[in-house]
Amino acid sequence: MSEVLSIKDFRRAQGMRAIGSAIVTAETEGGPAGFLAFSATHLTASPSIMSVAVMPTTSSLGVIRKAGAFAINYLAEQGGQAILDRFAGGDAPKGAARFDGLELGRMATGAPILPGNLGAIDCRLEQEQEAFGTLLLFGLIEAVTQDTAQRSLVHFAGGTSTLSKT
């Protein structure tokens, strides 16, 4: 397969769509793990399945597999940027240190739920599929939480902004 776009041009093209800022989390006895997810979306409504794209080299992948579960945390305007900064950028903390000082919640699967989020979707890992050097994780939704008073932190055009329903 030939490359049509450079990685930089691909990312710029993807930046044309606004997407909710999402952190995927999981936890085992070794502590919590998580990553910034640009591709976390629904697959089907019945059964209620979410999909998350993850690189095979992502350190959180082993934790998700061992836990057999993950949560998709959608970040809110209030406090979301500070949490996002823990998971983005080269100088951000690594591994379980990203969670230091955070009061984590739990839902059905036990996956960490980040504080002050817009909402979280708690999933039981059902299946993986490799395509083009990326893994797609499919999770059955076990629980959902939502804070309708919050505004969404979104990625758009290489930066973050907020979005509210009006």
N, C-alpha and C positions, 0 to 999 in steps of 0.2 A: 504494500500500500504506500502510495506517495503522499508526502505532506503538502497540503495546499496552503496552509497558514503556518506562520511561525507561532511559537507558544505565546509570545507577546501579543500578536495580532488575534490569536484565539481568545486570550483573556480579555482583550479590549472588546471583541465582539460579544462575549458573554456578559460583559459589564453593561451592555445596552438594556438588560432586563433587570428589574429590581427584584431582589430575592431576600427573604427573611434571613437575618443573621442567626445561624444555627450552630450549636456545639453538640456533638455526639459524645455521650459519656457512657462508661461502663465501670465495673469494679469487681475485683477479686480480693483474696486475702492479702495480696501485694499492694493494695491501695487503689485509688481511683485513677482513671485514664480518660483522655478525651482529645478530640480534634475539631477544628473548624471545618464545617461541612458546607460546601457550596452546592452539592447535589444531594439534597435530602428531600424526598417528595413522596406523595402517595402513589401506589401502584393500582390497587383495587379497593373498592368500598366493601365488597362482600366476597371473600373474607377481607377484613380490614387490614391491608398490608401496606407498609411503608418500605421505601427503598433508599439506601444510602450508598454512594460511591466512595470507595476508599482505596488508596494505593496499597499494594501488598507489603510495602516497606514501612507503613505507618505503625509506630510502636503500639498504638492502642488496639490494633487488630487482634493481637494475641489475647488481650484482656477481654475483648468482646467475645471471642471464640470460647475462652475458658468459662466466662460468666454465662454464656448462652443468652445474653440479653444486652440491650442498649437503650438509652433514652435520647431523644432528639429534643434539645432545649432551645426554644426560640427566644432570642434575647429581646428585652424591652429597652425603651429609651432610658428609663430611670435605672442607672447602674450597669446597663448592658455594655457600654463602651469599655468600662474598666475590666469587665469579665472577658470581653472580646480581646483586649490587649494581652491578656494572660495566654491566649491560644494562638495569637498571630505574631508574625515578625520573628526575625532571627535572634533578638535579644530577650524574647519572652521566656519565662520559666519552662522547664521540661518535666515530663512525667507527672508524678503525683504532686510535685511542688506547685503546679498550676492551681491546685485546689487548696493550698495553705490559707487558713483563715476564713474560708467560706463555710457557712452553715448549710450543709447539703441535706436535701430532703430525699425521701424514698417513696416509691409507689409499689405497684404489684411485683415487679421483677427484682427490686432492690437496686436497680441502676441509679446512680447519683442524679438528683434533680438540683440544678443550680438555683441559687436564691434570686428572688426578684425578677424571674423571667416572665415573658408574655404568656408562655404556655410550654408544656412539655408533653411529649408522646412517648410512652413507655412501651417497649417492644420486646417480645421474645424472639430470638434469632431462629428463623425457620430454614433458611437456605442461603447459599452463596452461589454466585455465577461469575466466572472470569470472562472478561471481554476486553480486548485491546490493551492488555496490561493493567487493567483496573478490575477490582472486585466490586460486584454489586451485592450488598447484603440486603436480604429481605426479612422483615420483621413483622410478626403478627401483633397488632396493637392490643395491649393488655389493660392500659389505663391512659387517661388523658386529663390534663389540668389546664385551665385557662384563666387569665386575669384580664377581664374585659375592660378594666379601668386603665390599663397600660397602653402606651403607644409602641408600635413595633420599630425595632432597630433594623434597618435594611441596608444591604449593599447595593450600590448603584454607581456606575461610571468610575470605578476605582476607589470609591470612598464610602462612608456610611452616612445615612440620613434617617429621618423618622417618618413613619406613616401611621396615620390614625384613620379610623372610620368616621366619616362625617356625613 
